[in-house]
Each structure stands twice: as C-alpha cells, then as structure tokens.
Amino acid sequence: MSDEQQKKKSAWLVQLISWAAAFGCFYLVYTRIEAAALRESQTVAGYLFDFFAGVDWLLWLSLMIPYSIFFFLVDAHACWRVIRWFNAPDIRYGNVLPIRASAFILAMLNEQVGKGAMSLYLLRRHGVPGWEAVSSMIMLGMVEIYQLLIFSCIGVILYYQLVVDASTLLPLSTILPVVFIITAMYFPLHVLFFSGKFSVGERLRNTKILSTFRKARAVDYLLVLLCKAPNLLMAVVVYTTALGLFNVDVQFGQMLAFLPVIFLAAALPLPFHAGALLLWTVLFPDYPEVGAFSLVMHTFFVAFNAVIGLVFLPQANKELFSGKEATA
C-alpha cells in the first residue's frame, strides 16, 4: 500500500471514529431526554415542543444578534493585535474585519480552511510567509484555551459548592482542579522553553511554525487574553440569560464555572460539536433538554456569523484577489 493510500485510509478511519463518537453523544443525550419525557408521561417530541414553546423568541433574538456582532468585533480585534505585534506592524483593524468575517463562512465547512483565508491574505497583502501566519493562529488558539481554563478556575473557586452539587455523573470537583494545576504548571515552562532558557529541544524550539512563540513574552500572552476576555464574559451573561428564557434555573456562578469547560468540549473534532452537547446534559442532569438548547444556540451563532461573513464577502474578495500583491 502506497503512502498516499495509507493517508487516505487513516483519514477515513479518523472520520469514521469521529462520526461514531458524535452518534454516541447524540444517543446518550436522546436517552436522557427520553427518560425525562417518560417521567412526564410525554413523548420526546412533545417534551421538546413544550420546552421550546414557552420561549420568547423575539427577546431571544434581541439577545443573540447583538452578542454575535459583539463576538465578531472582539474576536477580530484580538486577531488584529496578534498579527500586528508578530507579523505585519502596518496592518489596520479595518483590514482584518472582512477577512475574519469571511473566515466564518469557510469555518462552517472546516475551521482550518477558515484560518487559511487569513494566512492567504497576509501572504498576498503583506508578504507574510504562511508558516508565520499559522504560527500566530496557533498562539491565539493556546491563549483561547488558557482563557477558558482561567475563567473556569475563577468560577470554581467562587462557586465551589455549585461544582460539588453538579458532580453527580462525573467527579468535576476533582477533575477540574487537577486540570487547572497541570496547565498552570505548564505555562511558565512553555515561556522559559521558547525564550531559550533550556538547552534541550532546540530543534523543536526553532521550528518555523512556532516562530510566534519565540517572539512572545509572558506579558504578550496576558495582553492577548485581555483582548479576548470580553467575549467569554459576555458569553456567560448571554447564556445565563438565554437559559432563563428557556425556563432553566441556572445561576451566574454555574455558567462562569461550566461554560468555559463546555466551550473546550466544543473544540473537540466531533461533528456538530457533539462533545459540548453531551457535556451540557452531564453538567445539568436535572435539565437534559439543555442538550437541545445548546444545539439551537450553536446553530444560530454559526449561521449568523456566516451572515456577517456574507456582508463582508465583497470586500474580502477585493482584499484577496484585487491583484495588489505584496513583494515577499
């Protein structure tokens, strides 16, 4: 078997496993909803219909639309800051907006393709090699993960009893602190390693695709995190409010502790963010219907972001394909 055939076989195997895992997550959520419906002497369809029927959808839209726009502007700002600091000092915020918006459309198919649009723009307009642009996107991804963990840690510390109460299916009160401790121990080692304080791992440290890590100081990670933090804080407020509209009794502290963890689960390479879907029902066992709630929230968010992308698409095409390329 040739290398190409082996790669195709591996790719198909990964796809099969991811879809099987997603199906398993949906099945588990369905069984929980079915059990709740039977307790109410209802069918699953009737149970979910009652759940969604009591929602003020106009109020929900008035909450979600501004949130989606806010998320886009803050996300683009964080992306612009990183690119300006590490790749293209002359780039303007207005230049990033259309490219970041159009990436939302591509991300519906594949997140990596969405990031590729930004790399292509930086190459054509600013002469930034693709590996440098990808390096900055990797750094952004790392900060996103740490942002989620930090805010979840704050939520767990402030509302620890809520975490204990929710640890009915998983020992969250043990798992989460262990994760926080491990990641907190890793970060200083990460900074010291890429600043050249360790003699080992020189080949890895000098890899082109990790160039942004070599340039970044500890304070740069903090600044990027502060740029992105408004999105997560707003998400906690929006999700807490939205759950109230769906008559789910949830406290702000629960969302502060759990929503970042749910967003981490959403980053798993599973179709329809099935990992997050299942985690909702684990964290809120008294409300298994929140799995359906999360699906509605995510679908609208992705779809509306794509609409934002369509609005900016003509400008993005002009930026990418007008022929005014930079000299690399």
C-alpha positions in Angstrom: 0.0 0.0 0.0 1.4 3.4 -1.0 1.9 6.3 1.4 -1.0 8.2 -0.3 -3.3 5.3 0.1 -2.3 4.8 3.7 -3.0 8.5 4.4 -6.4 8.2 2.8 -7.2 5.1 4.8 -6.1 6.9 8.0 -8.2 9.9 7.1 -11.3 7.8 6.5 -10.7 5.9 9.8 -10.5 9.2 11.7 -13.7 10.4 10.1 -15.4 7.2 10.9 -14.4 7.3 14.6 -15.4 11.0 14.9 -18.8 10.3 13.4 -19.3 7.2 15.6 -18.4 9.2 18.7 -20.8 12.0 17.7 -23.5 9.5 17.2 -22.8 8.1 20.6 -23.1 11.5 22.2 -26.4 12.3 20.5 -27.7 8.9 21.5 -26.8 9.5 25.2 -28.5 12.9 25.1 -31.5 11.4 23.4 -31.8 8.7 26.1 -31.7 11.3 28.9 -34.3 13.4 27.2 -36.5 10.3 26.6 -36.2 9.4 30.3 -37.3 12.9 31.3 -40.2 12.8 28.9 -41.4 9.4 30.3 -41.4 10.9 33.8 -43.8 13.5 32.5 -45.8 10.9 30.5 -44.9 12.5 27.2 -43.1 11.6 24.0 -39.7 13.1 23.3 -41.2 15.3 20.5 -44.0 16.5 22.9 -41.5 17.1 25.7 -39.2 19.2 23.4 -42.1 21.1 21.9 -43.2 22.2 25.4 -39.6 23.2 26.2 -39.3 25.4 23.1 -43.0 26.6 23.1 -42.6 28.8 26.2 -39.7 30.8 24.8 -40.0 34.5 23.9 -38.1 34.1 20.6 -38.1 37.8 19.8 -36.4 38.5 23.1 -34.0 35.7 22.4 -33.1 37.1 19.0 -32.6 40.6 20.6 -30.1 38.9 22.9 -28.3 36.7 20.3 -27.9 39.1 17.4 -26.0 41.8 19.4 -24.0 39.1 21.1 -22.9 37.6 17.7 -21.9 41.0 16.4 -20.1 41.8 19.6 -18.2 38.5 19.4 -17.1 39.2 15.9 -15.8 42.6 16.6 -13.8 41.5 19.7 -12.5 38.3 18.0 -11.3 40.3 15.0 -9.7 42.8 17.3 -7.7 40.1 19.2 -6.7 38.6 15.8 -5.6 42.0 14.6 -3.5 42.7 17.7 -1.6 39.4 17.4 -0.9 39.9 13.6 0.2 43.5 14.2 2.5 42.5 17.0 4.1 39.5 15.4 3.6 39.6 11.6 2.5 42.8 10.0 3.0 46.0 12.1 1.3 48.2 9.5 -1.9 46.2 9.2 -5.1 48.1 10.3 -8.1 46.8 12.2 -10.3 47.6 9.2 -8.2 45.3 7.0 -8.8 42.3 9.3 -12.5 42.7 9.6 -13.6 41.5 6.1 -11.1 38.6 6.1 -12.1 37.4 9.6 -15.7 37.7 8.7 -15.4 35.7 5.5 -13.5 33.1 7.5 -16.7 32.4 9.4 -18.3 31.2 6.2 -15.4 28.8 5.5 -15.3 27.7 9.1 -18.8 26.2 8.6 -17.1 23.6 6.4 -13.7 23.4 8.1 -12.1 25.5 10.8 -8.6 25.1 9.3 -9.8 26.3 5.9 -11.2 29.4 7.7 -7.7 30.1 9.2 -6.2 29.6 5.8 -8.1 32.6 4.5 -6.2 34.8 6.9 -2.9 33.2 6.0 -3.6 33.8 2.3 -4.4 37.5 2.9 -1.3 38.1 5.0 0.8 36.5 2.2 -0.7 38.4 -0.7 -1.1 41.8 1.0 1.8 41.9 3.5 4.3 39.3 2.3 4.0 37.3 5.5 5.0 33.7 4.9 2.3 31.2 5.5 4.1 29.5 8.3 4.4 32.8 10.2 0.7 33.4 9.9 -0.2 29.9 11.0 2.2 30.3 14.0 0.2 33.3 15.2 -3.0 31.4 14.8 -1.6 28.6 17.0 -0.6 31.2 19.6 -4.1 32.6 19.5 -5.5 29.1 20.0 -3.3 28.5 23.0 -4.5 31.7 24.6 -8.1 30.8 23.9 -7.6 27.5 25.8 -5.9 29.2 28.8 -8.6 31.9 28.8 -11.3 29.2 29.2 -9.4 27.5 31.9 -8.6 30.7 33.9 -12.2 31.8 33.9 -13.5 28.3 34.7 -10.9 28.2 37.6 -12.3 31.6 38.9 -15.8 30.2 38.7 -14.9 27.0 40.5 -13.1 28.9 43.3 -16.0 31.4 43.8 -18.8 28.8 43.5 -17.2 25.6 44.5 -20.3 24.2 46.2 -22.2 24.5 42.8 -19.5 22.4 41.3 -19.8 19.8 44.0 -23.6 19.7 43.6 -23.1 19.1 39.8 -20.7 16.3 40.3 -23.3 13.6 40.1 -22.2 11.9 36.9 -18.5 13.0 36.9 -16.2 14.0 39.8 -15.9 17.5 38.5 -14.8 18.9 41.8 -11.7 16.7 41.5 -11.1 16.7 37.7 -11.3 20.5 37.2 -8.8 21.5 39.9 -6.3 18.8 38.6 -6.6 20.2 35.1 -6.1 23.8 36.4 -3.0 22.8 38.3 -1.4 20.9 35.4 -2.0 23.8 32.9 -0.8 26.4 35.4 2.5 24.4 35.9 3.0 24.1 32.1 2.7 27.8 31.2 6.0 29.1 32.9 7.8 26.1 31.4 6.4 27.0 28.0 7.6 30.6 28.2 11.1 29.6 29.5 11.5 26.9 26.8 10.7 29.2 23.9 12.8 32.0 25.4 15.8 29.7 25.1 16.3 29.1 28.8 16.5 25.3 28.3 19.3 23.7 26.3 17.1 20.7 25.3 14.6 20.7 22.4 16.4 23.3 20.3 15.2 21.7 17.1 11.6 21.9 18.2 12.0 25.4 19.5 13.4 26.7 16.2 10.6 25.2 14.1 9.3 27.8 11.7 5.7 27.2 12.5 6.4 28.0 16.2 8.1 31.3 15.4 5.5 33.4 17.3 6.1 31.5 20.5 9.8 32.6 20.2 8.9 36.2 19.8 6.1 36.3 22.5 6.9 37.4 26.1 4.8 36.4 29.1 3.1 39.8 29.1 2.1 39.3 25.4 0.0 36.2 26.4 -1.7 38.3 29.1 -2.4 41.2 26.7 -4.0 38.8 24.1 -6.0 37.2 26.8 -7.3 40.6 28.0 -8.3 41.3 24.3 -10.3 38.1 24.1 -11.7 38.1 27.7 -14.8 40.4 26.9 -16.2 37.6 24.6 -16.2 35.0 27.3 -17.6 37.3 29.9 -20.3 38.3 27.5 -21.0 34.7 26.7 -21.5 33.9 30.4 -24.1 36.7 30.7 -25.8 35.8 27.4 -26.0 32.0 28.2 -27.3 32.7 31.7 -30.0 35.0 30.4 -30.9 32.7 27.5 -31.3 29.7 29.8 -33.7 31.8 31.9 -35.7 32.4 28.7 -35.9 28.6 28.3 -37.1 28.3 32.0 -33.9 26.6 33.1 -32.9 27.6 36.6 -29.2 28.4 36.4 -27.0 30.7 38.4 -24.3 33.0 37.0 -21.7 31.1 39.1 -22.6 27.9 37.4 -22.1 29.4 33.9 -18.9 31.0 34.9 -17.5 27.7 36.1 -19.0 25.4 33.5 -19.4 27.4 30.2 -15.6 27.6 29.6 -15.4 23.8 30.0 -18.3 23.4 27.6 -16.5 25.6 25.1 -13.4 23.4 25.5 -15.5 20.3 24.7 -16.9 22.1 21.7 -13.3 22.3 20.4 -13.1 18.5 20.1 -13.0 17.4 16.5 -16.5 15.9 16.5 -19.4 16.8 14.1 -22.0 19.3 15.4 -19.9 19.9 18.5 -21.3 16.7 19.9 -18.9 16.7 22.9 -20.3 20.0 24.1 -23.8 18.7 23.5 -23.3 15.8 25.8 -21.4 17.8 28.4 -24.4 20.2 28.8 -26.6 17.2 30.0 -23.8 16.0 32.3 -23.4 19.4 34.0 -27.1 20.0 34.2 -28.6 16.5 34.9 -31.9 17.9 36.1 -32.4 19.5 32.7 -31.5 17.0 29.9 -33.2 19.2 27.4 -30.3 21.7 27.6 -28.7 19.5 25.0 -31.3 20.7 22.5 -30.8 24.2 23.8 -27.1 24.1 23.1 -27.8 22.8 19.6 -30.1 25.8 18.9 -27.6 28.3 20.4 -24.7 26.9 18.4 -26.6 26.6 15.1 -27.8 30.2 15.3 -24.4 31.5 16.3 -22.7 29.8 13.4 -25.4 30.7 10.9 -25.5 34.4 11.9 -21.7 34.6 11.8 -21.9 33.3 8.3 -24.3 36.1 7.5 -21.8 38.6 8.8 -19.3 36.9 6.6 -21.6 37.4 3.5 -21.9 41.1 4.3 -18.1 41.5 4.2 -17.5 39.0 1.4 -17.3 41.5 -1.4 -14.7 43.5 0.5 -12.8 40.3 1.4 -12.7 39.2 -2.2 -11.4 42.6 -3.1 -8.6 42.4 -0.5 -7.6 38.9 -1.5 -8.0 38.9 -5.3 -7.5 42.5 -6.5 -4.0 41.7 -7.7 -2.2 44.2 -5.5 0.1 41.6 -4.0 3.0 42.4 -1.7 6.5 41.5 -2.6 7.5 38.7 -0.4 
